[in-house]
Amino acid sequence: MTSSSGKALRIRPIAYEPTAEPAQPSTMSCPHCGASIMSGATDPAADTSGVRAAAIVVDLPDAAPVQLPVARVLRLILEVIDARRPVAQLAAVAAPSVLRYARAARLAGRSARVSRLLSLRVCRPTEHAVEAVAVVAVDQRHRAVAARFEQQQTGWRCVALRIL
């Protein structure tokens, strides 16, 4: 094997042996919620320190029922950016930062363009939040869209949006 400069490359073996002793468990607290977190423990039943880690939520609601409302809001945002709808129509479904982003994207884009939502994937990191990624066709190009929605009393509200 040779490199781009023409010199022969050599591969040297490295002696590595993992330690035979198991890692000692240590406890630290979460900087966000203050819960105790155990690290290095192999068996939770063998923990004798008396400190229990906070329960991790793994059973979140399915994201499929919120896919349609999220798609509707994303289509509305795309229509506003395309200048097919007024920005004021976003006030009920978008945060002020998303309104500013839509106005800026509207001014930066050409008029008379049509965007189409080609695909959408949603996931629920928490019970009251949805994160969405989409592929959008703008003119003859495909663009990625990332968005975050939070559940309000009136429905799902877009709190972050970026077109990449």
C-alpha positions, 0 to 999 in steps of 0.5 A: 500500500502506498500513500499519495506521495508514493511512500509505502505505508506501514501498519504497526500492531498496537498491544491493547488489553482491556482491564479485567476489573469491572469499573466502579460505579459512581454517582453524579447528579444531572445538571438539568433536573438534579436526579442521581445518575449511576455510571459504571454499574453493571447490575442495578440489583447489586447496587448497595449505595442506596442511591437510585437513578431517576426513572427514564421515560421510554413509553412515549405516545406514538408520533403517528397521530400528530403527523397530519397536524404537523404536515398542515402547519409545515405546508402553511409555513411553506405557503407563507414563505412562497408569498401565497399567504400573508404572514399574519396567518401564521400567528396562531400556529408559530412562535415569534421566532418562526414568524421572523424566519418566515418573513426573512425567507420570504424576502430572500426568495424569488416571487412566484415559486412553489414549494412542495412537501415531499416527505415528513418524519416525526418523532416525540422526544417528550410527551408535549413536543414533536420534532419533524424533518422533511424534504421540500422541493423548491423550484428544481431543488430538494431542501431539508427542513427541521422543525420543533413543535410544542403542544399548546392548549389550541394545538401544535405550535411550531417553535423552531424552523430551519430550511437547510 
